Amino acid sequence: MIKNWSSILEAPILRTELPGPKSRELIEIQDKLETASRSYTKFFRIALDKGIGSTVVDVDGNVFIDWFGGVSVMNLGHGNPVVIEAIKKQLDKMSHITEIPTEARIEFLKTLNSTLPNGMRNRSKVLFTVTGGDACEAAVSLAKYQSKKNTIISFSGSYHGVAGGIVNATANNHYRQYAGFENSSFFHVPYPYSYRFPWKVPKDDISKSVVEYVEYLIRDNYSGISPVGGILVEPIQGEGGYIVPPDDFLPMLREVSDKFSIPLIIDEVQSGVGRTGKIWAIDHYGVKPDIMCISKSIGGGIPVSAVVYREDYDNIPQAFHLGTYRGNPLGLAAGSAVLNYLKESGILDRVKNKGEYLKKRFGDMENGNEMIGEVRGKGFMIGIELDSDKNKTPGTAEASALRDKMFRKGLLMHTCGHYSNVMRFMAPLNIEDQLIERGIEIFEDSIRNVRDKK
Ligand SMILES: Cc1ncc(COP(=O)(O)O)c(C=O)c1O
């Protein structure tokens, strides 16, 4: 951990009711001026002043432990000096330029290349985008361009963003030719989510059943879908419920992609950048992506995303997919700092070890608590799936009550999952031991409260 920099170790510190008076003032204005479609402000009703490490301070001086990290973006914590220094240095030089190289851009390209999965290193090209959704969209367009086929197989429970479609309003036919797709371009198949798998097959055969179905869809002209031009998959599902597939799933998917020469797109937007104890989650499985999407934590809090793809796919036309703000120099400077830190600090070993410890702690709570259905994850991507009863009825209301209870005790933790019934641990990777322990105490105490109230 970096010297002389830490979270507020006494957290949580609650000085007012929630929301406090200053938060209430700001929230009132936000409610009046900003869209009612916001979600997170409904879960955590506070206005924030600052973030320090794995803690955030609201405008009334309340200090929260942050297991939320702006939805898995602050992997190195808020205000990490390594990241802040890199951003400040770049800010003095230039904060925006489109595509023309800066030292920050070149440094990022080299650093990113040095971290890529085996087989991609020194053999890939990078197309910058801005958000995760933007990256996934460019990736799909690229897969379709390479395969000259239209349908993309994606998975139940997947989340790849909500960007898209606007290219259809852009008049220049050139852009519409490559980007944008119809709803029918996607066909969802079950993700190997063993806790709630829809088909009645033995647990050990789940990957096989999914991949054989994928193969059937591709191979059989009468399967009912248009020719398949790509497979888009999260190596560990994020919004779908922090679902770790069986070890054989991704290698089998790779085999099918190879067999039919269909690009395999690995979406690392949430699982990447050290979250699972390796820089890329796909590295756990020894699978080489044809195309990889990265975003969220890569910019250390500045919006950056990119599509990394095998170099023989670089036959695409000029202006294949583009945007003014792509490859922001501040984000790229931050990105190099983030990746170098992951490579050099030894933090990934800590994430692996602490992740196992955390799973055990949450797992121990499972005994004797029928609300906890399953604890799963890799590294600091841990899901705790809640049920309402012994019949696995999803514990949606329980998860929502638990999130609120923990918030009121000073811990920010969010949900995910098909039924919003999975609590997800996505704290910064360098969160101090004290804040892990205190968070666990709050979690345990709160889940007991929720259960006792039932
Ligand atoms: C796996 C994955 N892909 C894509 C996205 C979309 O990213 P963004 O919200 O930046 O568009 C997300 C967002 O949570 C994600 O988890």
The ligand as a Tripos MOL2 file, in Angstrom:
@<TRIPOS>MOLECULE
LIG
   16    16     1     0     0
SMALL
NO_CHARGES

@<TRIPOS>ATOM
      1 C1        -19.6980   -6.1490  -18.3570 C.3       1 LIG1
      2 C2        -20.1560   -4.7600  -18.6990 C.ar      1 LIG1
      3 N1        -20.1270   -4.3520  -19.9810 N.ar      1 LIG1
      4 C3        -20.5190   -3.1340  -20.3440 C.ar      1 LIG1
      5 C4        -20.9920   -2.2410  -19.4110 C.ar      1 LIG1
      6 C5        -21.4450   -0.8790  -19.8350 C.3       1 LIG1
      7 O1        -20.5430    0.0840  -19.4120 O.3       1 LIG1
      8 P1        -20.9860    1.6090  -19.3550 P.3       1 LIG1
      9 O2        -21.9440    1.7450  -18.2290 O.co2     1 LIG1
     10 O3        -19.7110    2.3570  -19.1250 O.co2     1 LIG1
     11 O4        -21.5860    1.9170  -20.6800 O.co2     1 LIG1
     12 C6        -21.0330   -2.6040  -18.0650 C.ar      1 LIG1
     13 C7        -21.5340   -1.6810  -17.0440 C.2       1 LIG1
     14 O5        -21.7830   -2.0050  -15.9260 O.2       1 LIG1
     15 C8        -20.6180   -3.9040  -17.7020 C.ar      1 LIG1
     16 O6        -20.6640   -4.3240  -16.4350 O.3       1 LIG1
@<TRIPOS>BOND
     1     1     2 1
     2     2     3 ar
     3     2    15 ar
     4     3     4 ar
     5     4     5 ar
     6     5     6 1
     7     5    12 ar
     8     6     7 1
     9     7     8 1
    10     8     9 2
    11     8    10 1
    12     8    11 1
    13    12    13 1
    14    12    15 ar
    15    13    14 2
    16    15    16 1
@<TRIPOS>SUBSTRUCTURE
     1 LIG1         1 GROUP 0 **** ****
